[in-house]
């Protein structure tokens, strides 16, 4: 999933509205999104393990 975020960021830098934003803003936004996706993945993994134990 993080590979997908990196690929979309690179695509946005080459073409699209991200190319018009400052590089520092783009990097910070990418880090925030990657962090959010990482936390989401950890919560999902933890939730599925917990649900599997109760069944």
mmCIF entry with sequence, helices, sheets and N, C-alpha, C, O atoms, coordinates in Angstrom:
data_MODEL
# 
_entry.id   MODEL 
# 
_entity.id                         1 
_entity.type                       polymer 
_entity.pdbx_number_of_molecules   1 
# 
_entity_poly.entity_id                      1 
_entity_poly.type                           'polypeptide(L)' 
_entity_poly.nstd_linkage                   no 
_entity_poly.nstd_monomer                   no 
_entity_poly.pdbx_seq_one_letter_code       
;(UNK)(UNK)(UNK)(UNK)(UNK)(UNK)(UNK)(UNK)(UNK)(UNK)(UNK)(UNK)(UNK)(UNK)(UNK)(UNK)
(UNK)(UNK)(UNK)(UNK)(UNK)(UNK)(UNK)(UNK)(UNK)(UNK)(UNK)(UNK)(UNK)(UNK)(UNK)(UNK)
(UNK)(UNK)(UNK)(UNK)(UNK)(UNK)(UNK)(UNK)(UNK)(UNK)(UNK)(UNK)(UNK)(UNK)(UNK)(UNK)
(UNK)(UNK)(UNK)(UNK)(UNK)(UNK)(UNK)
;
_entity_poly.pdbx_seq_one_letter_code_can   XXXXXXXXXXXXXXXXXXXXXXXXXXXXXXXXXXXXXXXXXXXXXXXXXXXXXXX 
_entity_poly.pdbx_strand_id                 A 
# 
loop_
_entity_poly_seq.entity_id 
_entity_poly_seq.num 
_entity_poly_seq.mon_id 
_entity_poly_seq.hetero 
1 1  UNK n 
1 2  UNK n 
1 3  UNK n 
1 4  UNK n 
1 5  UNK n 
1 6  UNK n 
1 7  UNK n 
1 8  UNK n 
1 9  UNK n 
1 10 UNK n 
1 11 UNK n 
1 12 UNK n 
1 13 UNK n 
1 14 UNK n 
1 15 UNK n 
1 16 UNK n 
1 17 UNK n 
1 18 UNK n 
1 19 UNK n 
1 20 UNK n 
1 21 UNK n 
1 22 UNK n 
1 23 UNK n 
1 24 UNK n 
1 25 UNK n 
1 26 UNK n 
1 27 UNK n 
1 28 UNK n 
1 29 UNK n 
1 30 UNK n 
1 31 UNK n 
1 32 UNK n 
1 33 UNK n 
1 34 UNK n 
1 35 UNK n 
1 36 UNK n 
1 37 UNK n 
1 38 UNK n 
1 39 UNK n 
1 40 UNK n 
1 41 UNK n 
1 42 UNK n 
1 43 UNK n 
1 44 UNK n 
1 45 UNK n 
1 46 UNK n 
1 47 UNK n 
1 48 UNK n 
1 49 UNK n 
1 50 UNK n 
1 51 UNK n 
1 52 UNK n 
1 53 UNK n 
1 54 UNK n 
1 55 UNK n 
# 
_struct_asym.id          A 
_struct_asym.entity_id   1 
# 
loop_
_struct_conf.conf_type_id 
_struct_conf.id 
_struct_conf.pdbx_PDB_helix_id 
_struct_conf.beg_label_comp_id 
_struct_conf.beg_label_asym_id 
_struct_conf.beg_label_seq_id 
_struct_conf.pdbx_beg_PDB_ins_code 
_struct_conf.end_label_comp_id 
_struct_conf.end_label_asym_id 
_struct_conf.end_label_seq_id 
_struct_conf.pdbx_end_PDB_ins_code 
_struct_conf.beg_auth_comp_id 
_struct_conf.beg_auth_asym_id 
_struct_conf.beg_auth_seq_id 
_struct_conf.end_auth_comp_id 
_struct_conf.end_auth_asym_id 
_struct_conf.end_auth_seq_id 
_struct_conf.pdbx_PDB_helix_class 
_struct_conf.details 
_struct_conf.pdbx_PDB_helix_length 
HELX_P HELX_P1 AA1 UNK A 2  ? UNK A 14 ? UNK A 2  UNK A 14 1 ? 13 
HELX_P HELX_P2 AA2 UNK A 17 ? UNK A 20 ? UNK A 17 UNK A 20 5 ? 4  
HELX_P HELX_P3 AA3 UNK A 23 ? UNK A 54 ? UNK A 23 UNK A 54 1 ? 32 
# 
_struct_conf_type.id          HELX_P 
_struct_conf_type.criteria    ? 
_struct_conf_type.reference   ? 
# 
loop_
_atom_site.group_PDB 
_atom_site.id 
_atom_site.type_symbol 
_atom_site.label_atom_id 
_atom_site.label_alt_id 
_atom_site.label_comp_id 
_atom_site.label_asym_id 
_atom_site.label_entity_id 
_atom_site.label_seq_id 
_atom_site.pdbx_PDB_ins_code 
_atom_site.Cartn_x 
_atom_site.Cartn_y 
_atom_site.Cartn_z 
_atom_site.occupancy 
_atom_site.B_iso_or_equiv 
_atom_site.pdbx_formal_charge 
_atom_site.auth_seq_id 
_atom_site.auth_comp_id 
_atom_site.auth_asym_id 
_atom_site.auth_atom_id 
_atom_site.pdbx_PDB_model_num 
ATOM 1   N N  . UNK A 1 1  ? 0.823   -1.185  0.000   1.00 0.00 ? 1  UNK A N  1 
ATOM 2   C CA . UNK A 1 1  ? 0.000   0.000   0.000   1.00 0.00 ? 1  UNK A CA 1 
ATOM 3   C C  . UNK A 1 1  ? 0.876   1.261   0.000   1.00 0.00 ? 1  UNK A C  1 
ATOM 4   O O  . UNK A 1 1  ? 0.564   2.242   -0.674  1.00 0.00 ? 1  UNK A O  1 
ATOM 5   N N  . UNK A 1 2  ? 1.954   1.221   0.750   1.00 0.00 ? 2  UNK A N  1 
ATOM 6   C CA . UNK A 1 2  ? 2.846   2.383   0.758   1.00 0.00 ? 2  UNK A CA 1 
ATOM 7   C C  . UNK A 1 2  ? 3.498   2.580   -0.606  1.00 0.00 ? 2  UNK A C  1 
ATOM 8   O O  . UNK A 1 2  ? 3.794   3.706   -1.006  1.00 0.00 ? 2  UNK A O  1 
ATOM 9   N N  . UNK A 1 3  ? 3.721   1.467   -1.322  1.00 0.00 ? 3  UNK A N  1 
ATOM 10  C CA . UNK A 1 3  ? 4.250   1.575   -2.685  1.00 0.00 ? 3  UNK A CA 1 
ATOM 11  C C  . UNK A 1 3  ? 3.267   2.332   -3.566  1.00 0.00 ? 3  UNK A C  1 
ATOM 12  O O  . UNK A 1 3  ? 3.674   3.138   -4.403  1.00 0.00 ? 3  UNK A O  1 
ATOM 13  N N  . UNK A 1 4  ? 1.977   2.076   -3.381  1.00 0.00 ? 4  UNK A N  1 
ATOM 14  C CA . UNK A 1 4  ? 0.950   2.772   -4.153  1.00 0.00 ? 4  UNK A CA 1 
ATOM 15  C C  . UNK A 1 4  ? 0.962   4.270   -3.861  1.00 0.00 ? 4  UNK A C  1 
ATOM 16  O O  . UNK A 1 4  ? 0.832   5.083   -4.776  1.00 0.00 ? 4  UNK A O  1 
ATOM 17  N N  . UNK A 1 5  ? 1.116   4.634   -2.594  1.00 0.00 ? 5  UNK A N  1 
ATOM 18  C CA . UNK A 1 5  ? 1.189   6.052   -2.223  1.00 0.00 ? 5  UNK A CA 1 
ATOM 19  C C  . UNK A 1 5  ? 2.402   6.707   -2.871  1.00 0.00 ? 5  UNK A C  1 
ATOM 20  O O  . UNK A 1 5  ? 2.300   7.811   -3.406  1.00 0.00 ? 5  UNK A O  1 
ATOM 21  N N  . UNK A 1 6  ? 3.540   6.038   -2.827  1.00 0.00 ? 6  UNK A N  1 
ATOM 22  C CA . UNK A 1 6  ? 4.753   6.593   -3.447  1.00 0.00 ? 6  UNK A CA 1 
ATOM 23  C C  . UNK A 1 6  ? 4.581   6.736   -4.955  1.00 0.00 ? 6  UNK A C  1 
ATOM 24  O O  . UNK A 1 6  ? 5.000   7.737   -5.535  1.00 0.00 ? 6  UNK A O  1 
ATOM 25  N N  . UNK A 1 7  ? 3.968   5.744   -5.589  1.00 0.00 ? 7  UNK A N  1 
ATOM 26  C CA . UNK A 1 7  ? 3.760   5.808   -7.036  1.00 0.00 ? 7  UNK A CA 1 
ATOM 27  C C  . UNK A 1 7  ? 2.826   6.958   -7.400  1.00 0.00 ? 7  UNK A C  1 
ATOM 28  O O  . UNK A 1 7  ? 3.077   7.677   -8.367  1.00 0.00 ? 7  UNK A O  1 
ATOM 29  N N  . UNK A 1 8  ? 1.755   7.135   -6.635  1.00 0.00 ? 8  UNK A N  1 
ATOM 30  C CA . UNK A 1 8  ? 0.835   8.236   -6.919  1.00 0.00 ? 8  UNK A CA 1 
ATOM 31  C C  . UNK A 1 8  ? 1.491   9.593   -6.676  1.00 0.00 ? 8  UNK A C  1 
ATOM 32  O O  . UNK A 1 8  ? 1.237   10.546  -7.412  1.00 0.00 ? 8  UNK A O  1 
ATOM 33  N N  . UNK A 1 9  ? 2.328   9.682   -5.651  1.00 0.00 ? 9  UNK A N  1 
ATOM 34  C CA . UNK A 1 9  ? 3.039   10.927  -5.401  1.00 0.00 ? 9  UNK A CA 1 
ATOM 35  C C  . UNK A 1 9  ? 3.973   11.266  -6.564  1.00 0.00 ? 9  UNK A C  1 
ATOM 36  O O  . UNK A 1 9  ? 4.013   12.406  -7.025  1.00 0.00 ? 9  UNK A O  1 
ATOM 37  N N  . UNK A 1 10 ? 4.716   10.275  -7.028  1.00 0.00 ? 10 UNK A N  1 
ATOM 38  C CA . UNK A 1 10 ? 5.615   10.515  -8.159  1.00 0.00 ? 10 UNK A CA 1 
ATOM 39  C C  . UNK A 1 10 ? 4.837   10.887  -9.412  1.00 0.00 ? 10 UNK A C  1 
ATOM 40  O O  . UNK A 1 10 ? 5.255   11.762  -10.169 1.00 0.00 ? 10 UNK A O  1 
ATOM 41  N N  . UNK A 1 11 ? 3.708   10.225  -9.632  1.00 0.00 ? 11 UNK A N  1 
ATOM 42  C CA . UNK A 1 11 ? 2.881   10.568  -10.781 1.00 0.00 ? 11 UNK A CA 1 
ATOM 43  C C  . UNK A 1 11 ? 2.362   11.992  -10.652 1.00 0.00 ? 11 UNK A C  1 
ATOM 44  O O  . UNK A 1 11 ? 2.310   12.728  -11.638 1.00 0.00 ? 11 UNK A O  1 
ATOM 45  N N  . UNK A 1 12 ? 1.980   12.380  -9.447  1.00 0.00 ? 12 UNK A N  1 
ATOM 46  C CA . UNK A 1 12 ? 1.506   13.740  -9.217  1.00 0.00 ? 12 UNK A CA 1 
ATOM 47  C C  . UNK A 1 12 ? 2.588   14.777  -9.413  1.00 0.00 ? 12 UNK A C  1 
ATOM 48  O O  . UNK A 1 12 ? 2.307   15.889  -9.858  1.00 0.00 ? 12 UNK A O  1 
ATOM 49  N N  . UNK A 1 13 ? 3.826   14.430  -9.086  1.00 0.00 ? 13 UNK A N  1 
ATOM 50  C CA . UNK A 1 13 ? 4.929   15.370  -9.304  1.00 0.00 ? 13 UNK A CA 1 
ATOM 51  C C  . UNK A 1 13 ? 5.195   15.568  -10.794 1.00 0.00 ? 13 UNK A C  1 
ATOM 52  O O  . UNK A 1 13 ? 5.527   16.667  -11.238 1.00 0.00 ? 13 UNK A O  1 
ATOM 53  N N  . UNK A 1 14 ? 5.046   14.498  -11.549 1.00 0.00 ? 14 UNK A N  1 
ATOM 54  C CA . UNK A 1 14 ? 5.312   14.595  -12.984 1.00 0.00 ? 14 UNK A CA 1 
ATOM 55  C C  . UNK A 1 14 ? 4.178   15.321  -13.699 1.00 0.00 ? 14 UNK A C  1 
ATOM 56  O O  . UNK A 1 14 ? 4.415   16.153  -14.575 1.00 0.00 ? 14 UNK A O  1 
ATOM 57  N N  . UNK A 1 15 ? 2.958   15.002  -13.321 1.00 0.00 ? 15 UNK A N  1 
ATOM 58  C CA . UNK A 1 15 ? 1.813   15.630  -13.980 1.00 0.00 ? 15 UNK A CA 1 
ATOM 59  C C  . UNK A 1 15 ? 0.688   15.793  -12.975 1.00 0.00 ? 15 UNK A C  1 
ATOM 60  O O  . UNK A 1 15 ? 0.449   14.895  -12.167 1.00 0.00 ? 15 UNK A O  1 
ATOM 61  N N  . UNK A 1 16 ? 0.016   16.884  -13.008 1.00 0.00 ? 16 UNK A N  1 
ATOM 62  C CA . UNK A 1 16 ? -1.100  17.097  -12.102 1.00 0.00 ? 16 UNK A CA 1 
ATOM 63  C C  . UNK A 1 16 ? -0.913  18.316  -11.222 1.00 0.00 ? 16 UNK A C  1 
ATOM 64  O O  . UNK A 1 16 ? 0.060   19.057  -11.359 1.00 0.00 ? 16 UNK A O  1 
ATOM 65  N N  . UNK A 1 17 ? -1.848  18.512  -10.325 1.00 0.00 ? 17 UNK A N  1 
ATOM 66  C CA . UNK A 1 17 ? -1.842  19.712  -9.497  1.00 0.00 ? 17 UNK A CA 1 
ATOM 67  C C  . UNK A 1 17 ? -0.774  19.680  -8.425  1.00 0.00 ? 17 UNK A C  1 
ATOM 68  O O  . UNK A 1 17 ? -0.379  20.735  -7.930  1.00 0.00 ? 17 UNK A O  1 
ATOM 69  N N  . UNK A 1 18 ? -0.295  18.509  -8.048  1.00 0.00 ? 18 UNK A N  1 
ATOM 70  C CA . UNK A 1 18 ? 0.759   18.433  -7.031  1.00 0.00 ? 18 UNK A CA 1 
ATOM 71  C C  . UNK A 1 18 ? 2.031   19.111  -7.531  1.00 0.00 ? 18 UNK A C  1 
ATOM 72  O O  . UNK A 1 18 ? 2.826   19.604  -6.731  1.00 0.00 ? 18 UNK A O  1 
ATOM 73  N N  . UNK A 1 19 ? 2.224   19.139  -8.827  1.00 0.00 ? 19 UNK A N  1 
ATOM 74  C CA . UNK A 1 19 ? 3.414   19.778  -9.395  1.00 0.00 ? 19 UNK A CA 1 
ATOM 75  C C  . UNK A 1 19 ? 3.404   21.281  -9.137  1.00 0.00 ? 19 UNK A C  1 
ATOM 76  O O  . UNK A 1 19 ? 4.459   21.915  -9.161  1.00 0.00 ? 19 UNK A O  1 
ATOM 77  N N  . UNK A 1 20 ? 2.225   21.866  -8.890  1.00 0.00 ? 20 UNK A N  1 
ATOM 78  C CA . UNK A 1 20 ? 2.134   23.294  -8.648  1.00 0.00 ? 20 UNK A CA 1 
ATOM 79  C C  . UNK A 1 20 ? 2.265   23.650  -7.168  1.00 0.00 ? 20 UNK A C  1 
ATOM 80  O O  . UNK A 1 20 ? 2.409   24.822  -6.823  1.00 0.00 ? 20 UNK A O  1 
ATOM 81  N N  . UNK A 1 21 ? 2.216   22.653  -6.301  1.00 0.00 ? 21 UNK A N  1 
ATOM 82  C CA . UNK A 1 21 ? 2.373   22.885  -4.865  1.00 0.00 ? 21 UNK A CA 1 
ATOM 83  C C  . UNK A 1 21 ? 3.866   22.897  -4.524  1.00 0.00 ? 21 UNK A C  1 
ATOM 84  O O  . UNK A 1 21 ? 4.663   22.267  -5.219  1.00 0.00 ? 21 UNK A O  1 
ATOM 85  N N  . UNK A 1 22 ? 4.244   23.601  -3.471  1.00 0.00 ? 22 UNK A N  1 
ATOM 86  C CA . UNK A 1 22 ? 5.657   23.574  -3.061  1.00 0.00 ? 22 UNK A CA 1 
ATOM 87  C C  . UNK A 1 22 ? 6.090   22.153  -2.682  1.00 0.00 ? 22 UNK A C  1 
ATOM 88  O O  . UNK A 1 22 ? 5.286   21.366  -2.184  1.00 0.00 ? 22 UNK A O  1 
ATOM 89  N N  . UNK A 1 23 ? 7.344   21.840  -2.918  1.00 0.00 ? 23 UNK A N  1 
ATOM 90  C CA . UNK A 1 23 ? 7.859   20.503  -2.651  1.00 0.00 ? 23 UNK A CA 1 
ATOM 91  C C  . UNK A 1 23 ? 7.734   20.144  -1.173  1.00 0.00 ? 23 UNK A C  1 
ATOM 92  O O  . UNK A 1 23 ? 7.407   19.004  -0.843  1.00 0.00 ? 23 UNK A O  1 
ATOM 93  N N  . UNK A 1 24 ? 7.987   21.096  -0.284  1.00 0.00 ? 24 UNK A N  1 
ATOM 94  C CA . UNK A 1 24 ? 7.894   20.789  1.150   1.00 0.00 ? 24 UNK A CA 1 
ATOM 95  C C  . UNK A 1 24 ? 6.470   20.423  1.536   1.00 0.00 ? 24 UNK A C  1 
ATOM 96  O O  . UNK A 1 24 ? 6.268   19.509  2.334   1.00 0.00 ? 24 UNK A O  1 
ATOM 97  N N  . UNK A 1 25 ? 5.479   21.117  0.987   1.00 0.00 ? 25 UNK A N  1 
ATOM 98  C CA . UNK A 1 25 ? 4.079   20.779  1.262   1.00 0.00 ? 25 UNK A CA 1 
ATOM 99  C C  . UNK A 1 25 ? 3.752   19.382  0.762   1.00 0.00 ? 25 UNK A C  1 
ATOM 100 O O  . UNK A 1 25 ? 3.077   18.616  1.449   1.00 0.00 ? 25 UNK A O  1 
ATOM 101 N N  . UNK A 1 26 ? 4.228   19.050  -0.427  1.00 0.00 ? 26 UNK A N  1 
ATOM 102 C CA . UNK A 1 26 ? 3.974   17.735  -1.006  1.00 0.00 ? 26 UNK A CA 1 
ATOM 103 C C  . UNK A 1 26 ? 4.586   16.637  -0.146  1.00 0.00 ? 26 UNK A C  1 
ATOM 104 O O  . UNK A 1 26 ? 3.950   15.611  0.095   1.00 0.00 ? 26 UNK A O  1 
ATOM 105 N N  . UNK A 1 27 ? 5.803   16.844  0.313   1.00 0.00 ? 27 UNK A N  1 
ATOM 106 C CA . UNK A 1 27 ? 6.485   15.841  1.143   1.00 0.00 ? 27 UNK A CA 1 
ATOM 107 C C  . UNK A 1 27 ? 5.761   15.674  2.481   1.00 0.00 ? 27 UNK A C  1 
ATOM 108 O O  . UNK A 1 27 ? 5.550   14.552  2.942   1.00 0.00 ? 27 UNK A O  1 
ATOM 109 N N  . UNK A 1 28 ? 5.388   16.780  3.091   1.00 0.00 ? 28 UNK A N  1 
ATOM 110 C CA . UNK A 1 28 ? 4.677   16.705  4.370   1.00 0.00 ? 28 UNK A CA 1 
ATOM 111 C C  . UNK A 1 28 ? 3.334   16.001  4.188   1.00 0.00 ? 28 UNK A C  1 
ATOM 112 O O  . UNK A 1 28 ? 2.968   15.158  5.007   1.00 0.00 ? 28 UNK A O  1 
ATOM 113 N N  . UNK A 1 29 ? 2.606   16.326  3.146   1.00 0.00 ? 29 UNK A N  1 
ATOM 114 C CA . UNK A 1 29 ? 1.326   15.673  2.877   1.00 0.00 ? 29 UNK A CA 1 
ATOM 115 C C  . UNK A 1 29 ? 1.515   14.178  2.644   1.00 0.00 ? 29 UNK A C  1 
ATOM 116 O O  . UNK A 1 29 ? 0.721   13.370  3.125   1.00 0.00 ? 29 UNK A O  1 
ATOM 117 N N  . UNK A 1 30 ? 2.553   13.808  1.915   1.00 0.00 ? 30 UNK A N  1 
ATOM 118 C CA . UNK A 1 30 ? 2.821   12.390  1.661   1.00 0.00 ? 30 UNK A CA 1 
ATOM 119 C C  . UNK A 1 30 ? 3.153   11.655  2.958   1.00 0.00 ? 30 UNK A C  1 
ATOM 120 O O  . UNK A 1 30 ? 2.720   10.518  3.151   1.00 0.00 ? 30 UNK A O  1 
ATOM 121 N N  . UNK A 1 31 ? 3.912   12.287  3.843   1.00 0.00 ? 31 UNK A N  1 
ATOM 122 C CA . UNK A 1 31 ? 4.257   11.662  5.123   1.00 0.00 ? 31 UNK A CA 1 
ATOM 123 C C  . UNK A 1 31 ? 3.012   11.493  5.987   1.00 0.00 ? 31 UNK A C  1 
ATOM 124 O O  . UNK A 1 31 ? 2.832   10.458  6.629   1.00 0.00 ? 31 UNK A O  1 
ATOM 125 N N  . UNK A 1 32 ? 2.159   12.505  6.001   1.00 0.00 ? 32 UNK A N  1 
ATOM 126 C CA . UNK A 1 32 ? 0.922   12.411  6.787   1.00 0.00 ? 32 UNK A CA 1 
ATOM 127 C C  . UNK A 1 32 ? 0.036   11.290  6.257   1.00 0.00 ? 32 UNK A C  1 
ATOM 128 O O  . UNK A 1 32 ? -0.495  10.500  7.037   1.00 0.00 ? 32 UNK A O  1 
ATOM 129 N N  . UNK A 1 33 ? -0.126  11.215  4.958   1.00 0.00 ? 33 UNK A N  1 
ATOM 130 C CA . UNK A 1 33 ? -0.964  10.168  4.363   1.00 0.00 ? 33 UNK A CA 1 
ATOM 131 C C  . UNK A 1 33 ? -0.366  8.796   4.620   1.00 0.00 ? 33 UNK A C  1 
ATOM 132 O O  . UNK A 1 33 ? -1.094  7.863   4.958   1.00 0.00 ? 33 UNK A O  1 
ATOM 133 N N  . UNK A 1 34 ? 0.944   8.652   4.468   1.00 0.00 ? 34 UNK A N  1 
ATOM 134 C CA . UNK A 1 34 ? 1.598   7.364   4.719   1.00 0.00 ? 34 UNK A CA 1 
ATOM 135 C C  . UNK A 1 34 ? 1.454   6.958   6.183   1.00 0.00 ? 34 UNK A C  1 
ATOM 136 O O  . UNK A 1 34 ? 1.236   5.783   6.479   1.00 0.00 ? 34 UNK A O  1 
ATOM 137 N N  . UNK A 1 35 ? 1.572   7.906   7.088   1.00 0.00 ? 35 UNK A N  1 
ATOM 138 C CA . UNK A 1 35 ? 1.384   7.611   8.507   1.00 0.00 ? 35 UNK A CA 1 
ATOM 139 C C  . UNK A 1 35 ? -0.033  7.165   8.804   1.00 0.00 ? 35 UNK A C  1 
ATOM 140 O O  . UNK A 1 35 ? -0.251  6.207   9.546   1.00 0.00 ? 35 UNK A O  1 
ATOM 141 N N  . UNK A 1 36 ? -0.997  7.864   8.221   1.00 0.00 ? 36 UNK A N  1 
ATOM 142 C CA . UNK A 1 36 ? -2.395  7.506   8.423   1.00 0.00 ? 36 UNK A CA 1 
ATOM 143 C C  . UNK A 1 36 ? -2.676  6.103   7.889   1.00 0.00 ? 36 UNK A C  1 
ATOM 144 O O  . UNK A 1 36 ? -3.362  5.316   8.542   1.00 0.00 ? 36 UNK A O  1 
ATOM 145 N N  . UNK A 1 37 ? -2.150  5.789   6.706   1.00 0.00 ? 37 UNK A N  1 
ATOM 146 C CA . UNK A 1 37 ? -2.352  4.449   6.148   1.00 0.00 ? 37 UNK A CA 1 
ATOM 147 C C  . UNK A 1 37 ? -1.662  3.383   6.995   1.00 0.00 ? 37 UNK A C  1 
ATOM 148 O O  . UNK A 1 37 ? -2.185  2.279   7.149   1.00 0.00 ? 37 UNK A O  1 
ATOM 149 N N  . UNK A 1 38 ? -0.492  3.704   7.544   1.00 0.00 ? 38 UNK A N  1 
ATOM 150 C CA . UNK A 1 38 ? 0.207   2.748   8.410   1.00 0.00 ? 38 UNK A CA 1 
ATOM 151 C C  . UNK A 1 38 ? -0.570  2.477   9.681   1.00 0.00 ? 38 UNK A C  1 
ATOM 152 O O  . UNK A 1 38 ? -0.687  1.326   10.104  1.00 0.00 ? 38 UNK A O  1 
ATOM 153 N N  . UNK A 1 39 ? -1.103  3.523   10.297  1.00 0.00 ? 39 UNK A N  1 
ATOM 154 C CA . UNK A 1 39 ? -1.910  3.348   11.509  1.00 0.00 ? 39 UNK A CA 1 
ATOM 155 C C  . UNK A 1 39 ? -3.171  2.554   11.184  1.00 0.00 ? 39 UNK A C  1 
ATOM 156 O O  . UNK A 1 39 ? -3.561  1.668   11.945  1.00 0.00 ? 39 UNK A O  1 
ATOM 157 N N  . UNK A 1 40 ? -3.802  2.864   10.068  1.00 0.00 ? 40 UNK A N  1 
ATOM 158 C CA . UNK A 1 40 ? -5.000  2.134   9.655   1.00 0.00 ? 40 UNK A CA 1 
ATOM 159 C C  . UNK A 1 40 ? -4.690  0.652   9.457   1.00 0.00 ? 40 UNK A C  1 
ATOM 160 O O  . UNK A 1 40 ? -5.459  -0.207  9.889   1.00 0.00 ? 40 UNK A O  1 
ATOM 161 N N  . UNK A 1 41 ? -3.568  0.351   8.807   1.00 0.00 ? 41 UNK A N  1 
ATOM 162 C CA . UNK A 1 41 ? -3.195  -1.050  8.572   1.00 0.00 ? 41 UNK A CA 1 
ATOM 163 C C  . UNK A 1 41 ? -2.941  -1.779  9.885   1.00 0.00 ? 41 UNK A C  1 
ATOM 164 O O  . UNK A 1 41 ? -3.351  -2.928  10.047  1.00 0.00 ? 41 UNK A O  1 
ATOM 165 N N  . UNK A 1 42 ? -2.266  -1.117  10.821  1.00 0.00 ? 42 UNK A N  1 
ATOM 166 C CA . UNK A 1 42 ? -2.017  -1.747  12.118  1.00 0.00 ? 42 UNK A CA 1 
ATOM 167 C C  . UNK A 1 42 ? -3.313  -2.004  12.877  1.00 0.00 ? 42 UNK A C  1 
ATOM 168 O O  . UNK A 1 42 ? -3.478  -3.061  13.485  1.00 0.00 ? 42 UNK A O  1 
ATOM 169 N N  . UNK A 1 43 ? -4.229  -1.046  12.844  1.00 0.00 ? 43 UNK A N  1 
ATOM 170 C CA . UNK A 1 43 ? -5.510  -1.225  13.536  1.00 0.00 ? 43 UNK A CA 1 
ATOM 171 C C  . UNK A 1 43 ? -6.326  -2.347  12.901  1.00 0.00 ? 43 UNK A C  1 
ATOM 172 O O  . UNK A 1 43 ? -6.973  -3.123  13.604  1.00 0.00 ? 43 UNK A O  1 
ATOM 173 N N  . UNK A 1 44 ? -6.295  -2.432  11.573  1.00 0.00 ? 44 UNK A N  1 
ATOM 174 C CA . UNK A 1 44 ? -7.015  -3.505  10.891  1.00 0.00 ? 44 UNK A CA 1 
ATOM 175 C C  . UNK A 1 44 ? -6.416  -4.868  11.233  1.00 0.00 ? 44 UNK A C  1 
ATOM 176 O O  . UNK A 1 44 ? -7.147  -5.824  11.489  1.00 0.00 ? 44 UNK A O  1 
ATOM 177 N N  . UNK A 1 45 ? -5.103  -4.952  11.237  1.00 0.00 ? 45 UNK A N  1 
ATOM 178 C CA . UNK A 1 45 ? -4.449  -6.220  11.563  1.00 0.00 ? 45 UNK A CA 1 
ATOM 179 C C  . UNK A 1 45 ? -4.767  -6.631  12.997  1.00 0.00 ? 45 UNK A C  1 
ATOM 180 O O  . UNK A 1 45 ? -5.068  -7.793  13.270  1.00 0.00 ? 45 UNK A O  1 
ATOM 181 N N  . UNK A 1 46 ? -4.696  -5.670  13.903  1.00 0.00 ? 46 UNK A N  1 
ATOM 182 C CA . UNK A 1 46 ? -4.988  -5.946  15.306  1.00 0.00 ? 46 UNK A CA 1 
ATOM 183 C C  . UNK A 1 46 ? -6.449  -6.359  15.475  1.00 0.00 ? 46 UNK A C  1 
ATOM 184 O O  . UNK A 1 46 ? -6.744  -7.279  16.238  1.00 0.00 ? 46 UNK A O  1 
ATOM 185 N N  . UNK A 1 47 ? -7.353  -5.703  14.784  1.00 0.00 ? 47 UNK A N  1 
ATOM 186 C CA . UNK A 1 47 ? -8.771  -6.025  14.867  1.00 0.00 ? 47 UNK A CA 1 
ATOM 187 C C  . UNK A 1 47 ? -9.086  -7.396  14.317  1.00 0.00 ? 47 UNK A C  1 
ATOM 188 O O  . UNK A 1 47 ? -9.924  -8.104  14.875  1.00 0.00 ? 47 UNK A O  1 
ATOM 189 N N  . UNK A 1 48 ? -8.442  -7.787  13.242  1.00 0.00 ? 48 UNK A N  1 
ATOM 190 C CA . UNK A 1 48 ? -8.695  -9.120  12.655  1.00 0.00 ? 48 UNK A CA 1 
ATOM 191 C C  . UNK A 1 48 ? -8.136  -10.215 13.542  1.00 0.00 ? 48 UNK A C  1 
ATOM 192 O O  . UNK A 1 48 ? -8.750  -11.274 13.675  1.00 0.00 ? 48 UNK A O  1 
ATOM 193 N N  . UNK A 1 49 ? -6.991  -9.982  14.147  1.00 0.00 ? 49 UNK A N  1 
ATOM 194 C CA . UNK A 1 49 ? -6.446  -10.989 15.069  1.00 0.00 ? 49 UNK A CA 1 
ATOM 195 C C  . UNK A 1 49 ? -7.363  -11.159 16.262  1.00 0.00 ? 49 UNK A C  1 
ATOM 196 O O  . UNK A 1 49 ? -7.601  -12.276 16.723  1.00 0.00 ? 49 UNK A O  1 
ATOM 197 N N  . UNK A 1 50 ? -7.867  -10.062 16.752  1.00 0.00 ? 50 UNK A N  1 
ATOM 198 C CA . UNK A 1 50 ? -8.758  -10.102 17.919  1.00 0.00 ? 50 UNK A CA 1 
ATOM 199 C C  . UNK A 1 50 ? -10.064 -10.816 17.569  1.00 0.00 ? 50 UNK A C  1 
ATOM 200 O O  . UNK A 1 50 ? -10.567 -11.602 18.372  1.00 0.00 ? 50 UNK A O  1 
ATOM 201 N N  . UNK A 1 51 ? -10.615 -10.556 16.391  1.00 0.00 ? 51 UNK A N  1 
ATOM 202 C CA . UNK A 1 51 ? -11.858 -11.186 15.956  1.00 0.00 ? 51 UNK A CA 1 
ATOM 203 C C  . UNK A 1 51 ? -11.651 -12.684 15.715  1.00 0.00 ? 51 UNK A C  1 
ATOM 204 O O  . UNK A 1 51 ? -12.554 -13.479 15.978  1.00 0.00 ? 51 UNK A O  1 
ATOM 205 N N  . UNK A 1 52 ? -10.485 -13.073 15.223  1.00 0.00 ? 52 UNK A N  1 
ATOM 206 C CA . UNK A 1 52 ? -10.210 -14.482 14.956  1.00 0.00 ? 52 UNK A CA 1 
ATOM 207 C C  . UNK A 1 52 ? -10.124 -15.275 16.253  1.00 0.00 ? 52 UNK A C  1 
ATOM 208 O O  . UNK A 1 52 ? -10.488 -16.450 16.286  1.00 0.00 ? 52 UNK A O  1 
ATOM 209 N N  . UNK A 1 53 ? -9.647  -14.646 17.314  1.00 0.00 ? 53 UNK A N  1 
ATOM 210 C CA . UNK A 1 53 ? -9.538  -15.331 18.600  1.00 0.00 ? 53 UNK A CA 1 
ATOM 211 C C  . UNK A 1 53 ? -10.900 -15.575 19.240  1.00 0.00 ? 53 UNK A C  1 
ATOM 212 O O  . UNK A 1 53 ? -11.091 -16.578 19.927  1.00 0.00 ? 53 UNK A O  1 
ATOM 213 N N  . UNK A 1 54 ? -11.839 -14.672 19.022  1.00 0.00 ? 54 UNK A N  1 
ATOM 214 C CA . UNK A 1 54 ? -13.154 -14.809 19.647  1.00 0.00 ? 54 UNK A CA 1 
ATOM 215 C C  . UNK A 1 54 ? -14.050 -15.798 18.937  1.00 0.00 ? 54 UNK A C  1 
ATOM 216 O O  . UNK A 1 54 ? -15.007 -16.294 19.531  1.00 0.00 ? 54 UNK A O  1 
ATOM 217 N N  . UNK A 1 55 ? -13.764 -16.101 17.667  1.00 0.00 ? 55 UNK A N  1 
ATOM 218 C CA . UNK A 1 55 ? -14.615 -17.034 16.911  1.00 0.00 ? 55 UNK A CA 1 
ATOM 219 C C  . UNK A 1 55 ? -14.288 -18.452 17.243  1.00 0.00 ? 55 UNK A C  1 
ATOM 220 O O  . UNK A 1 55 ? -14.904 -19.370 16.701  1.00 0.00 ? 55 UNK A O  1 
# 
